[in-house]
Each structure stands twice: as C-alpha cells, then as structure tokens.
C-alpha cells in the first residue's frame, strides 16, 4: 500500500499539472487546431462582462438627454468598437411608427390602511407599465383574481377603482379599464411565482385606447406583494392606493449600431453577426440582451486581434456586426441596406448569452433553422459548440491525461460550471427570424431557461464571465468558418453536413420505428407504418437541400452545385435503405401481431388532401419565418403551438394539404389530417387562403 505522503504528492501533481495533450484524437472541429486554440486563448469573458457593466450597470430611468441625442448603449457599443479597431462604425436612426414613452417621476403609495410607499420608478424601473397615462390618481383597490376572463369580474363593480389581478397589464387594461371603467391596474404576474416570487415583470399598456376611452395606468409588482394585497382584501380590509405618474413622449426612434471587419476584397459576399440592444427603452436587460451585444463585441475584438497578430487570416467575406432594437431594428436596417440581402450568406444571432448556467438551471442552446430553411449553418454551429463543450468536460476514460477537462475555458472571475449545451429545434421571437424571412440562413444561440427573464432582476450579477468566454470561442470559430472562403474548408463543411445529415436520417427512422412499436390497434399499426415512411422521406428531402446549401461557401458556387449533385443523389439511396429497414420491421411486427403486412392504401381523406392545393390569399399576422397568423379560431388552436410557425411558412408555398401535413409530421410528430383540413377550411372561409383542386 502506498504511503499517505506519496498519495498526496500524486494528487497535487494531478490537480495542478497541464493535461498532456491539447485535445484528444476524437475532438475534431472544422478549423485547424492552431486557429481554434488561438481563438480560445484570446477570448475574454472579463472583457465581455466589462461591456455589460458599461452598457447597463443597473436598470435606470434614462435621462431626457438620451431621447434627444443617442442612447447610452449605442454610444458605449460605438466607442468600444472604435477602440478595438472595427471599421465603418456608425450609429443609425430610423423613425418608428409610435412615440417613445418616458417617465421622470412615478410613485405608488398605499394610502389606507397605512401610509406607505410601495414602489418608485427610480428604485425599480420596470415597476410602472410603459405607456401609462400621466396623472395623480387615488382610488380603492379591488381584487379580480386572474382578471383574464369576463367571469372574473362577475358581481364586481370596478368603475373608478384600481384593479388587482395576476394577468398581464395589457389584458387587465382591456377588460378592466377599456370595458369596465377602472382607472388603473396592478398586476403581480410572474413566470415562476412559487420559486421566484420577488422579480417584477416588465409590462406595457396599449398606447392606443379605443375612441372615447382613457388608457389608465398600470403597475407591475412582485408576486409576493400582490399576494399580500389580495390576502388583505380577502380578509375584508379596505385598501386605497395612490398612483403618481409624470411622463412625456418623444418621436418614435429605432437606433442601431453597425460596424464591420472588412473582407479581403475577393468577393462581395458577407456574413452578419447580430444581437439586440433594445426591447423598448424602459427595459434594460443585462442578459436580455445586452449580454449578446457584449459577447459579439468581444467576438469581434478577438478576431481583429488575431488577424493583426497573423494567427488568423483576414476573412474573405466582410463581417457585419449589427446591434439593433429587436426585430423592428433589424427589419429597418435591412430595408435601408437592401444591397446587403443578396450578399449575406449567413447570420449568427446571439440572444441572452452570459447567464450563469448553474444559477439559472440553464443550458446554452443552439436553435437550428426550421426544416423549411435547410442550411449548412446549423452543422457549422453545432460542430464548434460541441467541440468546446467536450473540451470543457472531464471524461473519466481520458483520466490518464489528468483529472481535469481537456482544455478548460474558465475566466479568472468566473465559475467552473460544467458547459451545459443543447441543440434544439427552431424557435422564433428574435432577430434571426428577420434574416430568414429575407432568405438569409440564421441560427440563434441563447441561454434558457432564464429565471430572471424580462424582470427587475435581469441584472449583471446574474452573468458569468466563464460563460461569456466559452460563448466567444464558439461564436468566433463559427464566424471564421463561414467567412474563410477556401474551397478546402468549404468541402469540410459539406462533409460535416452530409455526415450529420446521416445521423438525422437515422433519428427520423428511429422515431418512425417507435411509432410502429407503440401502435396498439390494427388501424393504428397501418397508420404508424405510413408515419414511419413519412418521417424518413421528409428528412431525406431536407438533407439533400442542406448539402446543396453548402455550395455558397465555395469560390465558384455554381460549379460547386454541380459537383454536389451526385452527393445529393446518394442521400436518396440512403433513404431507400432506411425505408427497406422500416418495411422489414413492419413485417416483423405484423408477424408478431398475426396481421398481414400489406401496404396500406390511401384513405379517402388522404386522397382528397392530395388533390387540394393551398395558396395564400393574404399574409396573416406578422408572417415571415417564425410568425403565425391569427386566423382559424378553434381550428388553429387544434394545431400544436410548436408547429404553427412552420405551418405559416408552408401556407405561403403552393402545396397540397397532404404535402403540408406530411412535412409537419415529418419534422415534428404525426399531425392528424382531419385537424389540418379543418384549419385550412377555416382559413378559406376567413379569406386567408384559396383551395383549388389539382387536375
């Protein structure tokens, strides 16, 4: 047995020694190791954190001067960008349709039963709902429960009173103020009221009340405070509140900041790196999304430094850094710079990036593009993200090289959290949907869940420099890959897309075989076989387009497309083999069940749906990739929410009802055909689509 002293020495050597190798043989990424190592070494989580502390050190009431000049965040981003050597740094302003609401003095007081100040906008900036009308109002408080349905108001006279409810301020305003004459509302809505009862949610009111109606005011209070008020009212106590609002409005403005890292001049192609500085000007979130802006600034600084040091080549494609008001700012910027739409081959969008993962029980998530937008970009992002995550995980099978992660990326003032990552399906609600709407591939990186999302507690103390450093390494490497421009690297991307596509096709087959294994009744068994075939065929059609999309990265995209065509054809061959396996399993299950393994004929409804072509007559709602219209009523509600964005896109492409159903079922899970038929019929009745019979 070894002595205690010997064991202690060995333990210390293991703890403090550098791993013997920089990476394990299986840890491969699309960039040469020397370039990847340079990016990881240069990336700084502290610098990104410093950016946040300059951008939004605390949620504050803006000075009047910000509305008359530039906003603080715009000036900070432009200053840092110039200091770091970005090119073409500029602050641009676009007119917005509405006016900007600004409050200077806002207080909420309890007058009865005690004289007590509850909230002040200078203490909690988001406690007052944006667009609250100015005034000094004292009124009795009345509890309406949730306040989200008419029955919540039954038997209660709220005229001239302040309404307390757990619904959002917009809902309470409509039902209590507009429809029933209340003078204002107090909400204690919360995302997680049991776990986190103290954060105050950012809220707003409609700035356009119905004709002849007052808009009233709205307060957002902590769930703990709202419950206390409700309990007092339930005990029969009278509560009187006084709301003081001094506010003004300014002309609507969308302020954006733009900077570049110039390409080498050999191509007009370009790449965007995006994040949003603003979600309105009252809300100032440290994680959402000043963290994304701080991170992308650090990504740019890292690349500029390494280019100047000769550790990275100058990019072939110009990199455009675009920091905007969310969605509306991106829309305005692309509209003004219309020439950019044809030049941008990719966008990397960063929305909420620096959150401490353990603190918020969170993952750093890559949201892929939807299947209606197949692209190589998903595989580039996933490749680098998984590479960095694996290097930051201690793997017991490699413990001979040391009891530590292979290449730990920690920040001096950051955590040693595991690097929890997740590759997930598409989700909208950020600027990437605007790029995709314009035909530009875009993926989103985000930390989720965020326990402090859109609340008074979205502050810098929740952020982790280590998370920033890792995200900067991933974002920087991804940017280098999509801007490099060499055919050798483009071919690596094609190979990555092809191989990962094989994995996804296998996943689709596994999903389909699961349908067969789960089917109970004979009718369900035949339907499950069709769904299994649908899943494989759908994924094959997507993967062919993914391979094709990588052609844009080659020096001659047109010639590359021709060279990639034979590879696309092989995807069909692979699909055929997978379908043969599905059929073999179908026969196995049929034998076990004692039923014939016949090919199920199309049902009458399927025959009808195969002939019925859907074409959009109008664009419902906001439209675009990731949006969904407000037509269809109950029929629309029957379509699962996670399918609706894709459905909205598919309705803009002339397809049969059966093709739409098969697409959604292949991408997600089986969608009953009768559900979709009811929906398109409701859309037709509303005048949103036309249905024609295919000859």
Secondary structure, 3 states (H helix, E strand, C coil): CCCHHHHHHHHHHHHHCCCCCCCCCCCCCCCCHHHHHHHHHHCCHHHHHHHHHHHCCCCCCCCHHHHHCCCHHHHHHHHHHHHHCCEEEEEEEEECCCCEEEEEEEEEEEEECCCEEEEECCCCHHHECECCCCEEEEEEEEECCCCCCHHHHCCCCCCCCEEEECCCHHHHHHHHHHCCCCCEEEECCCCCCCCCCCCCECCECCCCCCCCCCCCEEEECCHHHHHHHHHHHHCCCCCEEEEEEEEEEECCEEEEEEEEECCCCCCCCEEEEEEEEECCCCCCECCCEHHHHHHHHHHHHHHHHHHHCCCCCCCCCEEEEEEEECCHHHHHHHHHCHHHHHHEEEEEEECCCCECCCCCCCEEEEECCCHHHCCCHHHHHHHHHHHHHHHCCCCHHHHHHCCCCCCCCCCCCCCCCCCCEEEECCCCCCCHHHHHHCCCCEEEEEEECCCCCCECCCCHHHECHHHHHHHHHHHHHHHHHHHCCCHHHHHHHHHHHHHHHHHHHHHHHHHHHHHHHHCCCHHHHHHHHHHHHHHHHHHHHHHHHHHHHHHHHCCCHHHHHHHHHHHHHHHHHHHHHHHHHHHHHHHHHHHHHCCCCCCCCCCHHHHHHHHEEEEECCCCCCCCCCCCCCCCHHHHHHCCHHHHHHHHHHCCCCEEHHHHHHHHHHHCCCCCHHHHHHHHHHHHHCCCEEEEECC
